[in-house]
C-alpha cells in the first residue's frame, strides 16, 4: 500500500461526538429499535426516578402516556442539579447530553442504581424528536428543551434549543423532576406504547420498592392506575400465588443490610448490600423463582439465586434429619426437590453489581452468594423453629417431590439421546424430514391422525417433519413429575425435539429450528395449544425464550367463485372477499377442522412458507406468563369461572 492510499484511509475516519453515536447505532445502547427498545426508553427515565426513591429522596413517581403519544415521568425527588459543572454546562444538560455523566458514578449520591451506568437519560434524549425537562429545586422551577427534529447538533454546540431558564417560583416548597419526550420515529420503528407492558413494569417496581407510590395515567385509554405496597415482596408473593392453592398460610419473609468486602478495580472495597427475600409453598409441582438486582429482573439468575437455593436446601435437609423424617445416611434432599411448588422472590440492592453479558440477565458478584445464603438461612431457620406445623407440611411435600424425582429419573434418562439426529430412538409416529440441519428444519405438531395424514402427504419432505398427537396431552400444571414422564404423548414430544427437559434441557441439541403447533381453529384446538404451551413453558422454556415455538393459523373459510378459490383467515377477510365480488355468485365452506383439508389445501394454506401465517410465541414478561398459565391451567377453578362469567358477553364467535 503506497502513502497516498494510506492518507486516503485517514480521510475516511469519522469521529462521532456527543450523543451522535447513539443515533447512528441505537441498538448498542437500547438493544433494538422495535417495540422492546421503545419501551426501554420509558424504563430508563422511570429508573432514574426510582433511584431517587431507593436513595430515600422520593416517595412517588407518576408516569403519563399522553393523548399525543408522548411519555411524561414526574417524581418528587431532589431534582436534577442545575448548577454549572466543570464542563461549562448546567447539571441538567450534562446529565441529558453526555454519555456516562450523572450521579450514578458517585456512590455518595446513589448508593444503588438500576440504570445503564449513567447513559440512560442521555440515550433517551438522543433518540427523541424532542425532550422537555422541568426541575423544581432551590425554590425555583427550571425549564429546558432539547430538539433533534432538524439537524442533529452536538450538545456542546447548542443541542438545547431552549437553554435552561427559571420560569417561576415553587409555591409549595416541593422538589423533583418532570421529563417529557417524544420518540424519534425516523430512528425508532413506529410502534405504539403498550398499556399492559408499562402497567406491568410499574406495578412490579411498586412491589420491589415498598412504600413508594407509583401512578400510571393513560390518556389514550382514559385510565388511571395506582400502586403502593407497604408489604412489598410479601404482597408480591400473595399476587403470584393468587391463582394457586397455597400449602401453608405464612409467607416466609426477611430483609437485612450488611457490609461485605469484595474486590473492585484491583483493590478490596466494602459494600453495604441489602438482601430481601419472600417465599411460600403452594400445591403445584412447578417452581416459580424470580430474582432482582437493583430492581432489574435477572431472568437468568446468578449468585443471589444460587445463595438462596443453597440456603433453603440446607435448612430443609437439616430439619428433616433432626425431626427424623430421614436418616443422615439417606439420600440427601436436592435443590430440585425443595423448589417444587415454591414461589420465591429474591431482591438485592448492590452499589456495584457485575452482570454477565450485555442484557443484565445474570448477576455475577461472587460476594453475593455467601451473603444471600447466610441471610436466607437465618430467616428460614427462624421460621421453621417458630412454625413447626407448617415446617412439617413443607418437609413432607419436599419428600414427595424427592420420591417423584426418583421414579421419573429413569424416564428422564430415556429422553437424553446420544445424538440429536440419531433416528433410532425417535417415536414411531414421527414422520421425520430428510435434512439434518437444525437451522432450517421444522416440526409440525398436528392435532389428530386425520390432519396428520394430510400434513404428511402435503409437507415439504426435505425440511418439514410431522408429529401427530392423539387427543389432548396431560396438563403438566396439575400433574406430578413422574406422571408427566410416563405420558406417551409427552414422551413423543421430548424425544422428537431431542434436547431433553429442564433442568437438563440443551438448546444446542434441538432437531428443528421451528416447532409449529398446528391445531383446529376451534375451542378444542385452542385448548390443545395451551396445553402444549404450558408444557413448553414449564419444561422447555428456552425454546420459547429463543423464538423456536410457533402457532400456525389455518384458514376459517374456503371461498369459491367460478374458477377462483381463495381462503379467508378471519371473518373480516371473508367480508372483504364478498365485497370484491359484489353480486357475483359464490360458495363458502367453513372449516371445522384441519382434517377437512386435503394435502394440497393444507400445504397451500398452512404449511407453504410463502403463504402460511405463523405466530411466534414469545415471553416479554416471564412472571406475567407464569401467572397466566397458573390461572388457565391450575387447580383453582373458581377464578376461571369468574373470568368466563364476566367476559362471556364479549364472545362473538366461540370457534375462533
N, C-alpha and C positions, 0 to 999 in steps of 0.2 A: 504493500500500500504506500503510495507516494505522499509527500507532505500536503499537497493540495487536497487529496481525498480526506486526510486526517482533519484538516481545517474545516472542510465542509461538514464533517461529522459534528464538530463543535458547534457549528452554526445551527444545527438542528436540535440542540438541547434546549428544552423549555423548562423554566423554573416556575412552579406554581406557588403563588403567595397567598397568605391569609387563609381564607376558607375556600379558595378556588379548588383545591384538591377534592374537597367533599362533593362539589357539584360535578366534577369530572369523573370521579369514581365513588359514587354514593354507596355502592354495595360493600365497600371496605369498611364503612362506618356504621351502617344500619342493617347490613345483611343482604337486603334486596330492595327493589323499588316497587314491589307489588303491595297487596293489602297488608301483609305482615309488616313490611317496612313502614307503611303509612301509620299503622297503629304504634309501631316502635317510636315514632316521633312523639306521640302523646305520652308514652311511658317515660321518655327522657325528661320531659318538663314536669310531669307528675312526681317522678322520683326525687327531683330537686326539692319539691315542697315536702315530701315525706321525709327527706333527710333533715329538714328543719324540725320536723316533729320528733324524729328519733333523737335529735340533739337536745330536745326539750324546749324548743323555742316556738313551736307552732302547735295549735290544738285542732285546727280544722283545715280541710282542703276542699275547694269547690271546683268541679270540672263542668264546663258547659259546652255542649255541641250546639252551635247557633244555627238558626234557620238559613244563614248564608253559607254554611259549611265550614266555618272556622271553629277552632278549638280555643277555649279560654280556660286557663288554670289560675286559680286565686288561692293564696294562703295567708295566714296571719302570723307569719314568721317575722324575722328581723328586717326583711327587705334586703335586696342585693345592694352591696355598698355603692355609693355614688361618688365617693371621694376620688380624686385624681391619683392614679397609680404611677409606678416608676416608668411605664411606657408612654406617659403623657395622656392616656385615655382615662375616662371615668371607670369605676369598677364595673358598671353595667356594660359598657362597651367591651371592656376586657373579657368579662365572663361570657359574653354572647358573640364576640367576634374573633377570639383567639382560641385555637385548639390547646388543650391541656392547661387552661387557665381557670382559676376558681378556687374556692375554699376547700375542695376535696383533696388538695395536696397538703393541706395544713391540718394535722391531727388535732390541733388545739381548737380549730373551728368545727370540724366534723369528725367525731371520734369513729363513726362508722358511716358508710355511704353505699348506696345501691346503684349509683350511676356508672357511666362508662369512663371512669377515671378523669372526670373534668371535661370531656369532649362533648357531652350530651347536648346541652343547651345551644352551644355554638353550631353543632351539626344541624340541629333543627332549624336554626336561623338560616344557615346556608341553603337548606332545602325548602325554604318557604318563599312564596312570592313576596310576602311582607310579614313583618313581625312588629307588634306594638307592645311596649312594656311600661307599666305603671309601678312605681316604687313608693311606698309610704315609709318614710324614715326621717329622723331629725325634725319631726312635727311638720314635715312638708310632703307634698305629693309631686314626684318627679315623673316626667314622661319622655320617652324616646321612641323613634320609629326607624326600622331598618327596611330596606326595599331592594328587591332583586329583579323587578319586573322589566327594567330596561336593559342596560348592560351591567354585568356583574363588576362591582368595584372592590378593590382591596379595602378592607376595613380602615386601615390607617389613612387612606386617601379619600375618605368620605363615604364609607358604606352606610353610616347612619344619616339618612336623608333629613331627619328632623333631630338635631342634636339634643342631648339631654338638657331639659329645662324644667324649672319649677312652674307648675300650673295652678298651685293653690296650697293653702294650709290644710293640715289634718285637723279636723274639728273634734274628733272623738279619741284622740291620743293613740289610735291604732297604728300598727306597723304591718308590713307584709309586701308581697309581690304579686302582681297580676300580669300574666303573659297571654297574648292572643296571637295566633299565627294562622296563615292560610297556606297549605302545602302548594309547592310549585309543580303543577301537573305537566310542565314541559320536561321535568326530570322524573318525578314520581308518576307511576302508572295511575290512570284515572279510576280510582275505586272510591266508594262511599265509606265513611266511617260506620262501623258496625256497632249498634247499640249494645248487643249482648256481649261482644268481646270487651268493650270498655267497661260495662257494668260488672262483669265477672272479675276483671282485674282489680277494679276499685274496691269491690266487696272483699276480695282476698287481702288487699292491703289493709283494710279495716280490721280483719281478723288478726293479722300479723302485728298490728300496732294498736294494742288495746287502749281505749280511751280517746283515740283520735277520731274526730267526726269527719266523714267523707261524704260529699254530696255530689250527685250527678244529675244535671239538668239537661234533658234532651229536647231542644226546641223543635226539632224535626217531628218528634212524636208527641210533643206536649206532655212529657212525663218528668217526674222528679223522684229520685231515689236517695235515701239517706241511710248511712250505716255508721254505727258506733257500737263497739263491743267491749264492755268493761271486762268481760270474761276472756277476751282474746282467744287463745288457742283452744280453750275448753269449749267455747261456743262453736269454734270451727269443727271440732270433733262431733259435737251434737248435730251439726248440719250434715256432715259427711255420713254419719250413721243414721240419719233420719229415715232412710228407706230400708234400713236393716234392723233385724231384731237383735238387740244387744245381749251379750252374755251376762254381764254384771252391770249394776246400776252406776257404779262410781267411775268417773274419768280420772285416770292417774295423771297428775299434773305437778310440775315444779319448774322453778327457774332459779338461776344463780349466776352471778358475775364473779369472775376470778381472774387474777393476774397470772399470766403464763409467760415463761421465757421461750423465745423462738428465734431462729436465725433470720436475719433480714439484711440484705446488701452486705454480706460478709462479716456481720457482727451480730452479737446476741442482743435482742431487744425484748422488753417486757410489754406485753399487750394485755389490756383488760378485755376479756371475751365474755360475752353473755350467752348463756345456753338456756333455752326454754323448750320443754317437751310436754306433749299431751298425748295420751293414747288410751284406747278402750277396745276390749274384745267384743266381737259380735258372732252370730251363729252361722256366718257364711264360711266358705272354705278358701277364700282368696285374700291375700294381703293387700292393704291399701296404705302404703307408707310414703309420705311426702316430706321433702326436706327443703329448707330455705337458708340462704346466707344473705344477710342484709336485704331481706325482702325479695331476693331473686330466687325463683324456683329452680333448684339444682336437679333437673329432671334425670340426670344420670347418677345421682347420689354423690358419694365422696366420703371423705374421712369422718364427717359428722354423722352420716348414716351408719357407717361401719362401727363407730364407737357406740351408737345407740343399740344396734343389733347385738353386739358383743355383750353389752350390759344385761339386756333382758334374757338372753340365752343363759348367761352365767347365773343370774338370780333364780330363774326357774329351775335350773338343774340343781342348785344348792337347796332350794326349798323342797323339791321332790325327794331328794335324798334324806334331808332332815326329818321330813314328815312320813318317811318310809313308803312313798309311792313307788320308788325304785331303789335298788341297791347300788352301792358305789361301784360294784363290779359290772352292773348292767350297761348296756349301750347308752351312751350319753344322748340327751335330747339335743337336736341340731337347730341351727338358725332357721331353717325352713319350717321345722315343726312349730317353733314359737311364733312365727309370722303368720301362720294360717288363721284367717279371721281377725287379724289385728288391724285397726285403723290408727295411724300414728302421724303426728306432725312433729318434726324436729326443726327448730328455728334457732340460728345463731347470729349474733352480731359481732363482727370482727373488724378491727381497724385496718387490717392489711390482708384481705382474702387473696388467695392464689388459686386460680382456676386452671383446669386442664382444657386446652382448646379455646377457640375464639368465642364460642357460644355460651360460655359460663355454665355449661351443663354439669360439670363435676368439680367439686371442691377438692383441692389437693393439699391443704395445710396439714403437715404431719402432727403438729402440736394439738390439733383439734380432736383427733381420735381418742387419746387417753383422757382428755378433759371431758368430752361428752360421755365417755364410758364411766368415768368416776361420778359425775353429777347424776346421770341416769340411774346408776346402780344405787346411789344413796336414796333417790326419790322412790324407786321401785321397791327396794328392800323395806323402807319405812311403810309403804302401802301394804305389802304382803304381811308384815308383822301386825299392823293395826286392823287389817280386814281379813282375818283367817278364813271366813266362809267364802268370800269372793276369791281369795287366793287358791283355795281347794278347787273351786269350779274352773279357774283358769288352768291349773295344772292338769286336771282331768281332760280338758279339751285338748291341751297340748299333747298329752299321751295318746289320745285317739288319733290325732294328726300323725304322731310317730308310727302308730300301728298301720294307718292307711299308707304312709310312705313306704313302709316295709313291703306291704302287699303289692304296691304299684311299682316297686323298684325293678322287678324282673320285666314287667311290661315296658317300663321306660327304656330298659336296655335294648329291647327289641326295636325301638324307634331310632337307635343310633346306627347308622349304616356306615359301612367301611368306605364307600364312595358315594357321592351324591348322584352319580349316574349309573350305579350298579342296579341293573334291572331285575336281578334275581330275587330281590326281596320286595318288589313293588306289588301293590294289591292287584288281584286278578281282574277286578272291574275297571281298572285304569286302562284306557287306550292311549298309549304314550305317543309322543311326537318323534320324528326321525332325528332332528337336531339335538345336540347335547350342549349347545351354547346357552347358558342361563342368562345371557343378556338380551336374548330375543325370544325365548320360548314362552309359551302361555299355557296355563292350566285353567280350563273351564270346569267349574263345579256346577253340575247341572241337576236340576230337580227332576227325579223320576227316570225310569228306563225308557219311556216313550220319547221324551225330549233328548235323552242321552243317545238314543239310536239315530235320530235326525242329526244331532250335533256331530256324531262320529262320521256320518256319511258326508256332511256338508263342510266339514272343517278343512283348514289348510294342513295337510298331513305333515308337512315339513316342520312346522313350529307350534302347532296347536294340539294340546292333549286334552282328553275328556275324562272326567271322573263323575259318573252318575251317583247320586245319593238316593238311598231308599228311605222315603219319608223324612221326618224331622229328626235331626241329631239331638243328642242329650243336652239338656240345659245345664251347662257347666257352672252356672251361678249357684245352683242348688245342690249339685252332686259332690260326693266325696271324691277325693283324688283317685283312689283305686277303682271306683266305678267308672270314672272318666276313661281310664286307660284300659278298661275291659270292654268298652263300647266299640263295636265293629266299624261303624261309620267314622268315628273319630280316629281310630287306628288307621283306616284307609287314608284319611286326610294327612295324618302325620307322616306316614311312610311315603306317600306320593310327593309331598313337598320336600322331604328329605333332610330337614335341618334340625330335627328334634323339637323339644319343647322347653319352656322355661323351667329351671334356671340354666339348662344346658343348651338352649337354643343357639344355633350358629348361623348367622345370616349368610356367611360365605358358602354354606352348603346347600342353599336353596336350589332346586332344579328348574325353577321357572322365574322369569322376570315379572310377569303379570299373573296374578291369581285372581280369576274373574268369577264372581258369584253370578250365576245366570238362573233366575227363578221366574215363575209366573208373575204377571202383573196383577196379583190379587192379594187378598188378606193372608192366605196360606203361604204364598211366595214371600211376602214381607216378613212373616213370622220365621220362615226358614232362614231368610237373610239375616235377621237379627240374632238368631241362634248361632249362626256361623260367625258373625262379627263378635259376639260375646266370647266365643271360643278363641278367636284370633287375638282379641284384646287381652284376655287373661293368660293365654299360654304361648302366644307368638307375637307379642306386642311389637317387636322391631319390624315385622312385616308391614304393619300399619304406619309406624313412625317413618319408615323409609319409602313409603309410597308404592308398595307392591300389591296392595289389595284394591280391587275394583268391583263395582256393581254394574252389570250390563243392563241396559234399558231396552227391553223388547217393545215392539210396536203394540198399540192397543187395537188398531183398526187396519184392515186391508180395504183399500178404496179402488173400485174398478169402474171405469167409464169407457166403454168400447174396447179398444186395444190398449188403453192406458191403465197401468196398475201402479198405484202408489201406496205408501204406508204412512199412517199418522201415529205419532208417539204420544199425543195428548188430544184432549177434546178441542183445544184451541186450534191445533194443526188441522184437525178434521173439519172444523168450521171454515177455515181458510180454503181448503180444497173444495168445499161445497160452493163457496163464493166464486172461486175461479171458473167453475163450470156453469154458473148461472142456472138456467133452466134445463140444461142437458141431463140425460138420464144417467144414473149411476147406481151401483150396489155397494153396500158396506158390510164387511164381515168383522164382527167384534171377536177378537181372540180371547178365549178364556184361559188358554194355557199354551206353553211352548210346544206341547205335543201336537197341537193342531197344525203346526207348520211342517211342510216337508223340508228335506235337507237343503234344497236350493233357497227357499224362502228364509230359513234360519240363517244361512250364510249371508244372504243379501242384507238382511235387516239388523242382525245382532252380532255377527262374527267377522264380517268383512271390515278390516281396519279402515278402508276408505269411506265406509258408510255408517258403521256402528256408532252408538253413543255409549261411552263408558264414563262412569263417575268414580273418580279416585277417592278412596276413603282416607281421611286424614284426621289427625288429633291435634288441634291447636291448644287444647287445654285438657290434659290427661285427668285432672281432678274432676272437672265437669263431666268428662266421659265416664269416669268411674261411677259417679252418682247416677248418671243416666242409665248405665247398664244395670245397676242395682235396682233402680226404680222400675225398669222394664221387665227384668228377669228374676228379681229376688223373691224371697219368701213372703214379704209383706204385700198382701194382695190389696188391702184397703186403699192405699194411695192411688193405685191404678184404677180402681173402681171410681174413686172420686174424680180422677182426671177424665175418664171416659164420660161420666155423667155431666161434667162441666163443659166438655168440648164436643159432645156428640152432635149438637145443633149446627156445628160448623162443617160437618162432613157432607160433601156434595156427591161423591162417588166412592163408595166403600171399596171398590175393586182397584182403585188407583193408589 
